[in-house]
Amino acid sequence: MSIAEFVTIIEDNGKGVRGYIECSQLARIKMEEIPDMATAYFLLSIACDRFVDAYDDQPLFSQKAEDEFVIFKSYVDLFAIAEKENSETVKMKALNDVARKVAEHKYYLSEV
C-alpha cells in the first residue's frame, strides 16, 4: 500500500468522518510498519484526528467536505512525491510543509 491510497479511503467513505477515522487508524499502524515515513504518517493521523474532532458531531455540508478533502489530498500528494523520490531533502521539505499547514489549518464549523 502506498501513502497515496489514503485519498482513496477518504473518497470511498464519501469524504466524511468515517473515512478520516479509518485513515487515522491506518496511519498509526503504518508508523510502525514503515519507520522511514513514520513522521509523515503521524502528521496525516493528526490531520485526520483534527477533522474528526471538528465534524464528528456537527453537520458537514458537501462543499465543506470537498474543501477539506482537497486540503488533505495536498498533504498526501506531497508525501507521495517524497516517497517516490526517496530523497532525504524532498522528504524533509514535505514534512516541514505539511507540518506547517496542519498547524495553521483552521476548521470552521458549518452553520445551519
N, C-alpha and C positions, 0 to 999 in steps of 0.2 A: 504494500500500500504506500503510495506517495502522499506527501503532505497536501497535494492538490485535491485529493479526494474528500477533504473536509468540505469543500464547496459543494460537492455532490450530495453529501449527507444533509447539509442545510437545505438544498433545493428539494431533495426527496421528502423532506419534512415540511414542505410548504413555507420555508423561510421563517418558521415560527420557533417558539421557545423550545419545543421538544428536540428540534434539530440541534440547537445550541447546547442543550443538556447532553445529548449524545456526543457531540464533538468535544465538549469539556472532559467528559469521562474518557473518551478515546485518547485525547491529548495527554492526559495524565498517565495512561498506560504506555503511550509512545515515548514519554520522557525516559522511562526505564529501558525500553527496548532499543531506542536509538539515541544513545547518550550524546553523540556529537551534534544533535539537533534538539537537545533537551530544553534549552532556553527558548527556542522558537516554539516548541510545543507548550511550554509554560506560559508564554505570552498569549498564545491562542486560547489556552484554557482560561486565563484571566479575562480576555475579551469576551469569551462565551459566558463566563460567570456574571460579568457585569451586565450583559444583555439580559440574561435570565433574571437577575436581581431587579432590573428596571421594568421588565414587561411581563413577568410571570403572573402577576395579579392585577394587571392593567389591560385595558383594551389596546390592541395592536392593529392599527389600520394597515391595509396592504401597502400603501405608499411608504409608510414608515418602515415596515418590514423590508421593503425593497431597498430603501435608502441605507438601512443598517447592513443589509446583506452586501451591498456594493462596497461599503467600508471594510467589512470583514474579509471579503474576497480580495481586496487590495493587500491586506496583510498576508493572506495565503499566497497570493501571486509573488510577492517579494520573497517569501521563504522558498517557494518552488524554484525560483530562479537561483537562489543561493544553494539550494540542494543540488540542482543540476550542474551549476558551475563548479561546485566543490572547491571554492577558493575561500580561504580564511578572511580575506579582505571583503569579499562580497557578502559572506555570512555576517561579519561584524557590522557592516553598513546596514544590512537588512534588519538585524537585531536592534540596532540603535534607532533606525527609522520607525520600526513598529513599536518599540518601547515608548518612544516619544508620542506617537499617535495614540496609542492605547491610553497613556497617562492623560493626554489632553482631551480625549473624546468625551463629549457630554451626551448623556442620554436624556432626551426630553420626553416626558410622558405625553401620551395622546390626550387631547381634550375632547370630551364627549359632550 
